[in-house]
Amino acid sequence: VWMAKEIRGKVLFIELIRFFSIQICEKQIHGLISKEIDDMDKTSSLLLVI
């Protein structure tokens, strides 16, 4: 019984880590995309100025 509890705890821990890493990755991807859009806006506004 103790071993089963130990394993279940480890599985839950791994699931938590996976969940958080997915969340963090999504945030980073969103950040990168919005940064690229900002850069594109700056470039297009520079082109408009020229």
TIDREN-789879 format. One record per residue (C-alpha): residue number from 1; residue in three letters; z, x, y. Coordinates in steps of 0.001 Angstrom, whole numbers, always signed. Layout:
# TIDREN-789879
{volo: NUM; zakol: ALA; c3: Z; c1: X; c2: Y}
...
//
This chain:
# TIDREN-789879
{volo: 1; zakol: VAL; c3: +0; c1: +0; c2: +0}
{volo: 2; zakol: TRP; c3: +900; c1: +2808; c2: +2390}
{volo: 3; zakol: MET; c3: -2456; c1: +4505; c2: +1805}
{volo: 4; zakol: ALA; c3: -4320; c1: +1265; c2: +2501}
{volo: 5; zakol: LYS; c3: -2452; c1: +878; c2: +5801}
{volo: 6; zakol: GLU; c3: -3264; c1: +4476; c2: +6697}
{volo: 7; zakol: ILE; c3: -6974; c1: +3960; c2: +5995}
{volo: 8; zakol: ARG; c3: -7077; c1: +665; c2: +7895}
{volo: 9; zakol: GLY; c3: -5465; c1: +2374; c2: +10888}
{volo: 10; zakol: LYS; c3: -8042; c1: +5155; c2: +10807}
{volo: 11; zakol: VAL; c3: -10914; c1: +2674; c2: +10590}
{volo: 12; zakol: LEU; c3: -9560; c1: +720; c2: +13559}
{volo: 13; zakol: PHE; c3: -9173; c1: +3956; c2: +15507}
{volo: 14; zakol: ILE; c3: -12779; c1: +4965; c2: +14771}
{volo: 15; zakol: GLU; c3: -14016; c1: +1503; c2: +15782}
{volo: 16; zakol: LEU; c3: -12108; c1: +1774; c2: +19075}
{volo: 17; zakol: ILE; c3: -13577; c1: +5206; c2: +19787}
{volo: 18; zakol: ARG; c3: -17074; c1: +3950; c2: +18967}
{volo: 19; zakol: PHE; c3: -16596; c1: +923; c2: +21245}
{volo: 20; zakol: PHE; c3: -15389; c1: +3069; c2: +24150}
{volo: 21; zakol: SER; c3: -18137; c1: +5659; c2: +23727}
{volo: 22; zakol: ILE; c3: -20758; c1: +2888; c2: +23752}
{volo: 23; zakol: GLN; c3: -19203; c1: +1462; c2: +26934}
{volo: 24; zakol: ILE; c3: -19179; c1: +4895; c2: +28595}
{volo: 25; zakol: CYS; c3: -22778; c1: +5602; c2: +27541}
{volo: 26; zakol: GLU; c3: -23942; c1: +2264; c2: +28951}
{volo: 27; zakol: LYS; c3: -22203; c1: +2983; c2: +32254}
{volo: 28; zakol: GLN; c3: -23774; c1: +6443; c2: +32443}
{volo: 29; zakol: ILE; c3: -27221; c1: +5027; c2: +31662}
{volo: 30; zakol: HIS; c3: -26801; c1: +2340; c2: +34344}
{volo: 31; zakol: GLY; c3: -25689; c1: +5044; c2: +36780}
{volo: 32; zakol: LEU; c3: -28710; c1: +7207; c2: +35974}
{volo: 33; zakol: ILE; c3: -31112; c1: +4274; c2: +36339}
{volo: 34; zakol: SER; c3: -29655; c1: +3191; c2: +39692}
{volo: 35; zakol: LYS; c3: -29740; c1: +6827; c2: +40873}
{volo: 36; zakol: GLU; c3: -33416; c1: +7097; c2: +39922}
{volo: 37; zakol: ILE; c3: -34149; c1: +3840; c2: +41757}
{volo: 38; zakol: ASP; c3: -32341; c1: +5211; c2: +44828}
{volo: 39; zakol: ASP; c3: -34406; c1: +8406; c2: +44642}
{volo: 40; zakol: MET; c3: -37595; c1: +6351; c2: +44332}
{volo: 41; zakol: ASP; c3: -36592; c1: +4295; c2: +47379}
{volo: 42; zakol: LYS; c3: -35958; c1: +7472; c2: +49372}
{volo: 43; zakol: THR; c3: -39299; c1: +8918; c2: +48309}
{volo: 44; zakol: SER; c3: -41223; c1: +5752; c2: +49161}
{volo: 45; zakol: SER; c3: -39495; c1: +5464; c2: +52545}
{volo: 46; zakol: LEU; c3: -40385; c1: +9106; c2: +53239}
{volo: 47; zakol: LEU; c3: -43993; c1: +8339; c2: +52335}
{volo: 48; zakol: LEU; c3: -43916; c1: +5319; c2: +54655}
{volo: 49; zakol: VAL; c3: -42611; c1: +7512; c2: +57479}
{volo: 50; zakol: ILE; c3: -45474; c1: +9966; c2: +56909}
//
